[in-house]
Amino acid sequence: MAVCARLCGVGPSRGCRRRQQRRGPAETAAADSEPDTDPEEERIEAGAAVLCGAESSRSAGPSPPPRCSLLELPPELLVEIFASLPGTDLPSLAQVCTKFRRILHTDTIWRRRCREEYGVCENLRKLEITGVSCRDVYAKRINPRVKSGRFMKILPDYEHMEYRDVYTCLLHRYRHILGLWQPDIGPYGGLLNVVVDGLFIIGWMYLPPHDPHVDDPMRFKPLFRIHLMERKSATVECMYGHRGPHNGHIQIVKKDEFSTKCNQTDHHRMSGGRQEEFRTWLREEWGRTLEDIFHEHMQELILMKFIYTSQYDNCLTYRRIYLPPSHPDDLIRPGLFKGTYGSHGLEIVMLSFHGKRARATKITGDPNIPAGQQTVEIDLMHRIQLPDVENLRNFNELSRIVLEVRERVRLEQQQQEEDGPEDGEGHGRQSPREPQHGSAQPSAGPPAEKGREPEDGGAMAAEEQPGKCGQGQPFVLPGGVSSRNEDYPRTCRMCFYGTGLIAGHGFTSPERTPGVFILFDKDRFGFIWLELKSFSLYSRVQATFRNADAPSPQAFEEMLKNIQSLTS
């Protein structure tokens, strides 16, 4: 029987696997009680070995290399192999045998997984030896206002911490909340970025720069953090307020949604009461005092936002958002932008391209147009040729041009409805650089050159109008158009017809009104709201976000529908 087992490749077993499957319990027990070998089997096995040796001596070809088991490899090599595997596979690998389980306790393996999968670059042993490094990690990343004497209470116990615990109890456990999120704060929304920062998982709330400095970098503040205070125990702390970290809680509600809760909201209160809290919030949010804001309507909007947002006490629900996918034919690279919105201050929008149209969706909002709504929509098939600078200063001239394009768009849409859906937007993607063709009015882009196919329109525009597509053409705001930021670019690349969403307080009576989309450069664009006689300047958010790419274009479209439905 041992010969049969060895020939089957299962080692010195007490029987062939097929025979054991056909046996009953009694037969199996009887077979187990028999000795592994008997003299007859040993004689047969010895004879088989002699025959195999004779056959191998007659063979002309080289003998096959001996088989090597994974268990026979040295531990150093197994450590390198295991360290290259995904961390999610290592717990299953530890169940194979005692040797694998012992090797997987090597901290080098888990340190590499933490670094490659989550970007952890801190050295636990260095933090254990050097107490100053612990202070630097906390002071620079979490809360510079905390006094150094409190570090003994709030720093993790690095001495007994291992990378295996960091990976399994912190990073892998909370991996589903990494990425970009939008908090449910009524019409105001927001932008939360949850990242692995050192040995912490931190939720950073991104805030636009102070109005009206749209080109300034984004501001951010921590709302919560997660770390290992003790071995195998992750601690969630709320960072809201000005009295240091305190007890909090995180619950993953469902896929792409989680909620935070503060268990010690008294840490959010200030000794001076609500007035001191409002003055502090105003300095952080707007960079000024209430006395510096002379516009009465703006004062009301600011006070309304403070009352509305402060009632949540960092007990919020967050929904995942993705960055828009890019395409080589896009007018500019899509992404997040900061924009001016009159008395509402600066807000964050997401620019995305959808075939023949581009849309700017609000990530942060206001009581008129809440977060999640499409604030601007650009028709990339209807390019507008602006008049010269002198005529552009006349608002009536610009209004005439835009209204002519709007009428032509209306007629084309009416014709498409009569012809059927085959003539709609499903005709495929067309380069946004291609100017208007056909019976275009003088206000639109120049018609195609005779003898040249429409597909060469983009190249023709680049060749015949180098000023408009490359170096730019002069631009100035028409008279009577207000702008929060007078430091706007004085040259633009091209302009398109678009519509902007306006509504009353509480998102009442929403309607889309005509306007002009102005592309200044790869990082800035603007929009003129004709009905409001207002100009909004948008500047790209220059930040890198991890775990924010959409798994598919369909997932991104579904995300846009979800955040819009919450405020519709």
Buried (B, 14 or more C-beta within 10 A) or exposed (E): BBBBBBEEEEEEBBBBEEEBEEBEEEEBEEBEEEEEEEEEBEEEBEEEEEEEEEEEEEEEEEEEEEEEEEEEEEEEEBBEEBBEBEBEEBEEBBEEEEEBEEBBEBBEBBBBBBEEBBEBEBEBEEBBEEEEBBBEBBBEBBBEEBEEEEBEEBBBEBEEBBBBBBBBBBBBBBBBBBBBBBBBBBBBBBBBBBBBBBBBBBBBBBBBBBBBBBBEEBBBEBBBBBBBBEBEEBBBBBBBBEBBBBEBBBEEEEEBBBBBBBEBBEBBBBEEEEEEBBBBBBEEBBEEEEEEBEEEEBBEBBEBBBEBBBEBBBBBBBBBBBBBBBEEBBBBEBBBBBBBBBBBBBBBBBBBBBBBBBBBBBBBBBBBBBBBBBBBBBBBBBBBBBBEEEEBBBBEBBBEBBEBBBEBBEEBEEEBEEEEEEEEEEEEBBBBBBBBBEEBEEBBBBBBEEEEEEEEBBEBBEEEBEEBBEEBBEBBBBEEBEBBBEEBBEBBBBBBBBBBBBBEEEBEEEEEBBBBBBBBEEBBBBBBBBEBBBBBBBBBBEEEBBBBBBEEEEBBBEBBEBBBEBBE
